[in-house]
């Protein structure tokens, strides 16, 4: 039977290995899927960008051919046609026959190059205009072109270059020669200019025609973003979610910009994405099933075991696992945990009690260090008053001393309310006033909401006692400030208690001795109260750094306490010693 149990346990342990393998497979599959999508995306993107660039190059070459043919037409008209010069003849008949010849020449050339919409010749000398249009052009449009040619002729001369101009209500790609009061220009509407057989291949990209100032004048292809004619694009290609290629025309006077939308790229791989989505849905369904199985069979029992361990860490020795498990592995863990808790209860109880005894012993020793310190000072004061013959003062002093003894002689160190400790300290100030009249001015500033805060007994008294021993000078008044309020210390609510004076401050060797981690007192017995209070705080709250001392500028010292809400170790308070 034991052999069978071992075999069963071994088989059960394979679950964890299976879980790890499934997790690894899922991660690897996810990596493969993501990699596939990314590779597909960037492959399609690269192909579309290359295709866009090639189409733009092809389209741009065709437009360049248009411009070159138009240039040749203007050159033949101006430089290789004698009739052009005859347009400025003084004889009207010669001008008439020259205009007829030129019009026939233009008609012949435009018939061959049908992309040209109009050729217009203007003469500022005679105010005449000769034009020919290749299409059914409206009367107003024709008049606008004639008026434009005459206005250019009046310029006298101007550099001939291709440009995009708006004349009337229409936009043209135009080049005009202006010389000696004559103008000869060729006009191609922007729409006609960009109309070409190549556009059949532009269903997936957008092409914009821009001038040298990046103003948009025309477009073709698939338009997926808005623009305004005659204005620059308000958004950058990055903001529009597109990729851009450029092609320059007419020596930089015009530019073609091709845009490929990211949505087009996504559209190209949509079937791949659908397939991947289908696979992901299958994996998600399996993952839900598997996670539910994992939660029920492994995670829930492990969580219960974890909470059980936390109970043990918090010191709950009475806790036992009562939940029933189906897995033999968790059954073994449950039984082992319960037996371990039983053994801990048996083995730790004596050790715990011994530890408590040792801590109580140490606390008692600390109390014995504090109390003689006070009584020796009290006896010294009574002796001094007796030598001075101050019987009334001795009587008052002994009355105040009896109150302090009733307060102090409570067996064991324990916590008292802040108000109780302050009342005791005020009584102590009254005692010391008899010995040091007018030498000490004290002020107590206590937030009302912390008056009932529990603090270790005698901590303020010990500090004030040291003040009288080391800081009080009969020749100079000493000011002592005691203040207390709530404070947030690293997210924990504590009582901040401070005792300050304006004396000479702590000597350097006292500060070094106080910061010494060894729990020893000074060989000379100096400042034993400070060290005793520090050790008492460490024992009662089981942490360090709750009591610190320092010097303040320009002179004086500060004693700072950070007191938690509850003490971890506290001796039970016994009945007060009857002093009557």
Buried (B, 14 or more C-beta within 10 A) or exposed (E): EEEEEEEEBEEBEEBEEEBEEBEEEBEEEEEEBEEBBEEBBEEBBEEBBEBBBEBBBEBBEBBBEBBEBBBEBBEBBBEEBEBBEBBBBEEEEBBEBBBEBBBEBBEEBBEEBEBBBBBBBBBBEBEBBBBBBBEEBEEEBBBBBBBBBBEBBEEEEEEBEBBBBEBBEBBBBBBBBBBEBBBBBBBBBBBBBBEBEBBEBBEBBBBBBBBBEEBBBBBBBBEBBEBEEEEEBEEEBEEBBBBBBEBEBBEEBBBBBBBBBBEBBEEBBEEBBEEBEEBBEEBEEEBEEBEEEBEEBBEBBEEBBEEBEEBBEEEEBEBEBEEEBEBBBBBBBBEEBBEEBEEEEEEEEEEEEEEEEEBBEBBBEBBEBBBEBBBEBBEEBBEEBEEEEBEEBBEBBBEBBEBBBBBBEBBBBBBBBBBBBBBBBEBBBBBBBBBBEEBBEBEBEBBEEBEEBBBBBBBBBBBBBBBBBBBBEEEEEBEBBBBBBEBEBEEEEBBBBBBBBBBBBBEEEBBEBBEEEEEEBBEEEBBBBBBBBBBBBBBBBEEEEBBEBBBEEEEBBBBBBBBBEEBEBBBEBEEEEEEE
